[in-house]
């Protein structure tokens, strides 16, 4: 877990989440239109609750192959491409960097300049981010009664976290934009009085969350899109790797 996520997590701990009919006359059809439109709106909201959040069209839960194959590059300069390798967090555990068998992968956008490859800047709310990373994890496709295709689908590397470091002005603007799009945050610590507490805003649905956290000192912000349960997911990946490494030894 990055220092920024640790700081935001501590801030969250310090507070609590607020948690077919026969044809009818025209007049009757008109009176039924309003309830029907309300039902359609309710259905759309229910579907949105079950759909992972997406950053500018890049949805949590997509596979690494889908991410690489997609044309959605949200970075500057033009011509940037995803560059992916074993997550440094996994490298600390002993996983070999840049291995095709990696269980966890981190991707950043990069571009070629006169000196070779250089890190690009993700564009968040129209402004370049200071840092960015997209993290993927693999779940081993094991289980009785599953087809080969299902096992391959299960074992694909899937996007579980998208995170950025952005400046204070962008963060403030983004807070308003997220509230306009998703409504008031489910959790907010805005008038911070406790020492060390950070302003944190969280939007969530049934499967994912968006956390905007203002950091102390610089007042930069961290923006994190996260699949729910991903911490347990990543821990299970680590256990799989440790078990496979022990078997190989």
C-alpha positions as CSV (number, residue, x, y, z in Angstrom):
1,X,0.0,0.0,0.0
2,X,1.4,3.4,-1.0
3,X,2.0,6.1,1.6
4,X,-0.8,8.2,0.1
5,X,-3.3,5.3,0.4
6,X,-2.1,4.7,4.0
7,X,-2.7,8.3,4.9
8,X,-6.2,8.3,3.4
9,X,-7.0,5.0,5.0
10,X,-6.1,6.4,8.5
11,X,-8.3,9.4,7.8
12,X,-11.2,7.0,7.0
13,X,-10.7,5.0,10.2
14,X,-11.1,8.2,12.2
15,X,-14.7,8.6,11.1
16,X,-17.7,6.5,10.3
17,X,-19.4,5.9,6.9
18,X,-22.8,7.5,6.7
19,X,-23.7,4.8,5.3
20,X,-47.4,-6.7,-21.8
21,X,-50.8,-5.1,-21.6
22,X,-53.7,-4.6,-24.0
23,X,-54.0,-1.3,-25.9
24,X,-55.5,1.5,-23.9
25,X,-57.0,4.8,-24.9
26,X,-54.6,7.7,-25.4
27,X,-55.5,9.4,-22.1
28,X,-54.7,6.3,-20.1
29,X,-51.4,5.8,-22.0
30,X,-50.4,9.4,-21.1
31,X,-51.2,8.8,-17.4
32,X,-49.1,5.6,-17.4
33,X,-46.1,7.3,-19.0
34,X,-44.8,8.9,-15.8
35,X,-44.7,5.7,-13.7
36,X,-43.1,3.9,-16.6
37,X,-40.3,6.5,-16.9
38,X,-39.8,6.3,-13.1
39,X,-39.4,2.5,-13.4
40,X,-36.8,2.9,-16.2
41,X,-34.9,5.5,-14.1
42,X,-34.9,3.1,-11.1
43,X,-33.7,0.3,-13.3
44,X,-30.9,2.4,-14.7
45,X,-29.8,3.4,-11.2
46,X,-29.8,-0.3,-10.1
47,X,-27.6,-1.2,-13.1
48,X,-25.2,1.6,-12.2
49,X,-25.0,0.3,-8.7
50,X,-23.7,-3.0,-10.0
51,X,-21.3,-1.5,-12.6
52,X,-17.7,-0.7,-11.5
53,X,-16.7,3.0,-11.7
54,X,-14.7,4.0,-14.8
55,X,-12.0,6.7,-15.3
56,X,-12.8,8.4,-18.5
57,X,-14.0,5.2,-20.1
58,X,-11.4,2.9,-18.5
59,X,-13.5,0.6,-16.3
60,X,-12.4,-1.2,-13.2
61,X,-12.5,-5.0,-13.7
62,X,-11.3,-5.0,-17.3
63,X,-8.5,-7.3,-18.3
64,X,-5.0,-6.2,-19.0
65,X,-5.4,-7.4,-22.6
66,X,-8.5,-5.3,-23.0
67,X,-6.7,-2.3,-21.5
68,X,-3.7,-2.7,-23.9
69,X,-5.9,-3.3,-26.9
70,X,-8.2,-0.3,-26.2
71,X,-7.6,3.1,-27.8
72,X,-8.3,5.0,-24.5
73,X,-5.0,6.7,-23.7
74,X,-5.7,9.4,-21.1
75,X,-2.2,10.9,-21.0
76,X,-0.1,13.6,-22.5
77,X,1.9,13.9,-24.8
78,X,0.0,12.5,-27.8
79,X,1.3,9.1,-28.8
80,X,1.7,7.8,-25.2
81,X,1.1,4.1,-24.7
82,X,0.7,1.8,-21.7
83,X,3.9,0.4,-20.3
84,X,3.3,-2.5,-17.9
85,X,5.6,-4.5,-15.7
86,X,5.4,-6.5,-12.4
87,X,4.1,-4.2,-9.7
88,X,7.0,-2.9,-7.5
89,X,5.0,-4.0,-4.5
90,X,5.1,-7.6,-5.8
91,X,8.8,-7.2,-6.6
92,X,9.4,-6.6,-2.9
93,X,7.8,-10.0,-2.3
94,X,10.3,-11.6,-4.7
95,X,8.2,-11.8,-7.9
96,X,10.5,-11.3,-10.9
97,X,10.1,-7.9,-12.5
98,X,8.9,-7.8,-16.1
99,X,7.9,-11.5,-16.1
100,X,5.1,-12.7,-18.3
101,X,4.0,-14.9,-15.4
102,X,3.5,-12.0,-13.0
103,X,0.5,-12.2,-10.7
104,X,0.3,-8.4,-10.2
105,X,1.1,-5.8,-12.8
106,X,1.4,-2.0,-12.7
107,X,0.9,0.1,-15.8
108,X,1.7,3.7,-16.6
109,X,1.5,5.7,-19.8
110,X,4.8,6.5,-21.4
111,X,6.2,8.0,-24.7
112,X,9.4,7.9,-26.7
113,X,11.6,11.1,-26.8
114,X,15.1,11.8,-28.0
115,X,16.5,10.0,-25.0
116,X,14.3,6.9,-25.2
117,X,11.2,6.1,-23.1
118,X,9.9,8.8,-20.7
119,X,7.0,8.7,-18.3
120,X,3.9,10.5,-19.6
121,X,1.4,12.4,-17.4
122,X,-2.1,11.2,-17.0
123,X,-4.7,13.8,-17.7
124,X,-7.3,14.2,-14.9
125,X,-10.1,16.8,-15.3
126,X,-8.1,18.5,-18.0
127,X,-4.9,18.8,-16.1
128,X,-1.7,16.7,-16.0
129,X,-1.3,14.5,-12.9
130,X,1.9,14.5,-10.9
131,X,1.7,10.6,-10.7
132,X,-0.5,7.8,-11.9
133,X,-0.7,4.0,-11.9
134,X,-3.1,1.4,-13.0
135,X,-2.8,-1.9,-11.0
136,X,-3.9,-5.4,-12.2
137,X,-4.0,-8.7,-10.3
138,X,-4.5,-12.3,-11.4
139,X,-6.8,-14.8,-9.8
140,X,-5.8,-18.4,-10.5
141,X,-8.4,-20.2,-12.6
142,X,-8.9,-23.3,-10.5
143,X,-12.2,-25.0,-9.6
144,X,-14.1,-28.2,-10.4
145,X,-16.7,-28.2,-13.1
146,X,-15.3,-25.2,-15.0
147,X,-14.5,-25.1,-18.6
148,X,-11.1,-24.3,-19.9
149,X,-12.4,-21.0,-21.2
150,X,-13.9,-20.1,-17.8
151,X,-10.6,-20.9,-16.1
152,X,-8.7,-18.7,-18.5
153,X,-11.1,-15.9,-18.0
154,X,-10.8,-16.3,-14.2
155,X,-7.0,-16.2,-14.4
156,X,-6.8,-13.0,-16.5
157,X,-5.1,-10.0,-15.0
158,X,-7.8,-7.6,-14.0
159,X,-7.8,-3.9,-13.2
160,X,-8.5,-3.3,-9.5
161,X,-7.0,0.1,-8.8
162,X,-6.5,3.4,-10.7
163,X,-4.8,6.1,-8.7
164,X,-3.4,9.6,-9.3
165,X,-1.7,12.5,-7.5
166,X,-3.2,15.8,-8.6
167,X,-2.8,19.4,-7.6
168,X,-5.2,21.1,-5.1
169,X,-7.0,23.2,-7.7
170,X,-7.8,20.2,-9.8
171,X,-8.8,18.2,-6.8
172,X,-11.3,20.9,-5.7
173,X,-12.8,21.1,-9.2
174,X,-13.0,17.3,-9.4
175,X,-14.7,17.1,-6.0
176,X,-17.5,19.3,-7.4
177,X,-17.6,17.4,-10.7
178,X,-17.9,14.0,-8.9
179,X,-20.7,15.3,-6.6
180,X,-22.6,16.6,-9.7
181,X,-22.2,13.3,-11.4
182,X,-22.7,10.8,-8.6
183,X,-24.4,12.9,-5.9
184,X,-23.1,13.8,-2.5
185,X,-20.3,11.6,-1.2
186,X,-21.3,8.7,1.0
187,X,-18.5,9.7,3.3
188,X,-16.9,13.1,3.8
189,X,-14.6,14.8,6.3
190,X,-14.6,18.4,5.2
191,X,-14.4,20.5,8.4
192,X,-11.3,18.8,9.9
193,X,-10.5,19.6,13.5
194,X,-8.8,16.6,14.8
195,X,-4.9,16.8,14.6
196,X,-3.6,14.8,11.6
197,X,-7.1,14.2,10.1
198,X,-7.3,14.7,6.3
199,X,-10.2,15.9,4.2
200,X,-11.5,12.8,2.5
201,X,-14.5,12.3,0.2
202,X,-15.8,8.8,-0.9
203,X,-18.3,7.9,-3.5
204,X,-19.3,4.2,-3.7
205,X,-21.6,1.8,-5.3
206,X,-22.1,-2.0,-4.7
207,X,-18.8,-3.0,-6.4
208,X,-16.4,-0.1,-6.4
209,X,-15.4,3.3,-4.8
210,X,-13.9,6.6,-5.7
211,X,-11.8,8.3,-3.0
212,X,-10.6,11.8,-3.1
213,X,-8.1,12.7,-0.3
214,X,-6.4,16.0,0.3
215,X,-2.8,15.5,1.6
216,X,-1.3,17.6,4.4
217,X,1.4,20.2,3.6
218,X,1.2,20.4,-0.2
219,X,-2.6,20.1,-0.2
220,X,-2.2,17.9,-3.3
221,X,-4.9,15.4,-3.7
222,X,-5.0,11.6,-4.3
223,X,-7.7,10.2,-6.5
224,X,-8.3,6.5,-6.2
225,X,-10.7,4.2,-8.1
226,X,-10.9,0.9,-6.3
227,X,-12.8,-2.4,-6.7
228,X,-14.4,-3.4,-3.4
229,X,-12.7,-6.4,-1.8
230,X,-9.5,-5.8,-3.8
231,X,-7.3,-5.9,-0.7
232,X,-8.4,-9.5,0.0
233,X,-8.1,-10.2,-3.7
234,X,-4.5,-9.1,-3.8
235,X,-3.7,-11.0,-0.6
236,X,-5.1,-14.1,-2.2
237,X,-2.8,-13.5,-5.2
238,X,0.2,-13.2,-2.9
239,X,-0.7,-16.5,-1.1
240,X,-1.1,-18.2,-4.5
241,X,2.4,-17.0,-5.5
242,X,3.9,-18.1,-2.2
243,X,2.3,-21.5,-2.5
244,X,3.4,-22.0,-6.1
245,X,6.9,-20.9,-5.2
246,X,7.1,-23.4,-2.3
247,X,5.9,-26.2,-4.6
248,X,8.5,-25.3,-7.2
249,X,11.2,-25.4,-4.5
